[in-house]
């Protein structure tokens, strides 16, 4: 599996073929989008909506949008944030990890999370945080199985949705 930054055109747009792949991946995760409310209709996710959803991350120098490919096929996307907007929070964050619904249960999510942790560890970071929507027990079970521990319950910064905040120490070779 290869994890690499999303390619951009000279105008800083997502190339159309990549946007088509990302839209299919987002659309395959209807259950998550129904929980999150990120799209007006989780049964009709459009390329322009996916591009708009990723625009802020792509414009943020502390954020990274990474594509996970296996055998050339897009199997996942992960968005990381090198520093949280709260200056009291020293940890990087995983803002989103989404695996194509057709590829779930094959270990891709775990491998993507491990690669992200390796990247942060290599950058000298000691821990990583993320937030899971309170109404997403599958997401919470996934992250706790990977060793993330609950540290807080608070609304997310963008929409005020109730979230569980988790953190994982990144020891050497953890």
C-alpha positions as CSV (number, residue, x, y, z in Angstrom):
1,X,0.0,0.0,0.0
2,X,1.3,3.4,-0.9
3,X,0.4,6.6,1.1
4,X,1.1,9.8,-0.8
5,X,-0.2,13.4,-0.8
6,X,-3.1,14.2,-3.1
7,X,-1.6,15.6,-6.4
8,X,-2.7,19.1,-7.4
9,X,-2.9,20.9,-10.7
10,X,-0.8,24.1,-11.1
11,X,-4.0,26.0,-10.1
12,X,-4.0,24.0,-6.8
13,X,-7.1,22.0,-7.8
14,X,-7.5,18.2,-7.5
15,X,-7.1,16.7,-10.9
16,X,-10.4,15.5,-12.4
17,X,-9.6,11.7,-12.4
18,X,-8.4,11.9,-8.7
19,X,-11.6,13.9,-7.8
20,X,-13.7,11.2,-9.5
21,X,-11.9,8.5,-7.4
22,X,-12.3,10.5,-4.2
23,X,-16.0,11.1,-4.9
24,X,-16.6,7.4,-5.4
25,X,-14.8,6.7,-2.1
26,X,-16.8,9.3,-0.2
27,X,-20.1,8.1,-1.8
28,X,-19.2,4.5,-0.8
29,X,-19.3,5.6,2.9
30,X,-22.9,6.6,3.0
31,X,-23.4,5.4,6.6
32,X,-20.6,7.7,7.9
33,X,-21.9,10.7,5.9
34,X,-25.4,10.1,7.2
35,X,-23.9,10.2,10.8
36,X,-21.7,13.2,10.1
37,X,-24.1,15.4,8.2
38,X,-21.2,16.7,6.1
39,X,-23.1,16.4,2.9
40,X,-26.7,17.5,2.3
41,X,-27.7,14.1,0.8
42,X,-25.4,11.1,1.7
43,X,-27.0,9.3,-1.2
44,X,-25.9,11.9,-3.7
45,X,-22.4,13.0,-3.1
46,X,-21.0,15.1,-6.0
47,X,-17.4,15.9,-7.1
48,X,-17.9,19.6,-6.4
49,X,-19.0,18.8,-2.9
50,X,-15.9,16.6,-2.2
51,X,-13.7,19.3,-3.7
52,X,-15.3,21.9,-1.4
53,X,-15.0,19.6,1.6
54,X,-11.2,19.3,0.9
55,X,-10.5,22.9,0.0
56,X,-9.8,24.2,3.5
57,X,-7.4,21.3,4.2
58,X,-5.6,21.7,0.9
59,X,-5.2,25.5,1.7
60,X,-3.9,24.9,5.2
61,X,-0.1,24.6,5.3
62,X,-0.3,22.5,8.5
63,X,-2.8,20.0,6.9
64,X,-2.1,17.1,4.6
65,X,-4.5,15.1,2.4
66,X,-3.0,11.7,1.8
67,X,-4.3,9.0,-0.6
68,X,-3.9,5.3,0.1
69,X,-3.5,3.1,-2.9
70,X,-3.3,-0.7,-3.2
71,X,-2.5,-2.2,-6.5
72,X,-3.1,1.2,-8.1
73,X,-6.6,1.5,-6.7
74,X,-7.7,4.2,-4.2
75,X,-8.6,2.4,-1.0
76,X,-8.5,5.3,1.5
77,X,-7.9,8.9,2.3
78,X,-6.6,10.4,5.5
79,X,-6.4,14.1,6.5
80,X,-3.8,15.1,9.0
81,X,-3.2,18.3,10.9
82,X,0.4,19.1,12.0
83,X,-0.8,21.4,14.7
84,X,-4.2,22.0,16.3
85,X,-5.7,25.5,16.2
86,X,-5.7,25.4,20.0
87,X,-2.2,26.6,21.0
88,X,-2.4,24.6,24.3
89,X,-2.6,21.3,22.2
90,X,0.9,20.2,21.2
91,X,-0.1,17.1,19.3
92,X,-0.8,16.6,15.6
93,X,-4.3,15.3,14.7
94,X,-5.9,12.9,12.3
95,X,-8.9,14.8,11.0
96,X,-10.4,12.0,8.9
97,X,-9.5,8.5,7.9
98,X,-11.9,6.9,5.4
99,X,-11.6,3.6,3.7
100,X,-13.6,2.6,0.6
101,X,-16.6,0.7,2.0
102,X,-15.9,-2.2,-0.5
103,X,-12.3,-2.5,0.9
104,X,-13.2,-2.3,4.6
105,X,-12.4,-5.3,6.8
106,X,-9.1,-6.0,4.9
107,X,-6.7,-4.1,7.2
108,X,-6.4,-1.0,5.1
109,X,-7.6,1.3,7.9
110,X,-5.1,-0.1,10.3
111,X,-2.3,0.1,7.8
112,X,-3.2,3.7,7.0
113,X,-3.2,4.7,10.7
114,X,0.1,2.9,11.2
115,X,1.7,4.8,8.3
116,X,0.4,8.1,9.6
117,X,1.8,7.3,13.1
118,X,5.1,6.4,11.5
119,X,5.2,9.8,9.6
120,X,4.5,11.7,12.8
121,X,7.1,9.7,14.8
122,X,9.7,10.3,12.1
123,X,8.9,14.0,12.4
124,X,9.7,13.8,16.1
125,X,6.1,14.0,17.3
126,X,5.3,12.1,20.6
127,X,1.6,11.6,20.3
128,X,-1.4,12.0,18.0
129,X,-5.0,12.9,18.6
130,X,-8.3,12.6,16.8
131,X,-12.0,13.0,17.5
132,X,-14.7,10.5,16.8
133,X,-18.3,11.6,16.5
134,X,-20.3,10.4,19.6
135,X,-22.8,8.8,17.3
136,X,-20.1,6.6,15.6
137,X,-19.5,3.5,17.8
138,X,-17.8,1.7,14.9
139,X,-15.3,4.5,14.6
140,X,-14.7,4.5,18.4
141,X,-14.2,0.8,18.4
142,X,-11.7,1.0,15.5
143,X,-9.5,3.6,17.1
144,X,-9.5,2.1,20.6
145,X,-8.5,-1.3,19.1
146,X,-5.5,0.6,17.7
147,X,-4.5,1.7,21.1
148,X,-6.0,5.2,21.2
149,X,-7.4,6.2,24.6
150,X,-10.3,8.5,25.4
151,X,-9.1,11.8,26.8
152,X,-12.1,14.1,26.5
153,X,-15.6,14.6,25.3
154,X,-16.3,18.0,23.6
155,X,-18.0,19.4,20.5
156,X,-16.1,19.6,17.3
157,X,-14.7,23.0,16.4
158,X,-16.4,23.3,13.0
159,X,-20.0,22.1,13.6
160,X,-20.4,21.7,17.4
161,X,-21.2,18.0,17.0
162,X,-20.6,15.9,20.2
163,X,-17.2,14.1,19.9
164,X,-15.0,11.8,21.8
165,X,-11.3,12.9,21.7
166,X,-8.7,10.2,21.7
167,X,-4.9,10.2,22.0
168,X,-2.1,7.7,21.4
169,X,1.5,8.0,22.6
170,X,3.9,7.4,19.8
171,X,6.8,5.7,21.5
172,X,9.8,4.6,19.4
173,X,8.7,1.8,17.2
174,X,5.3,1.7,18.8
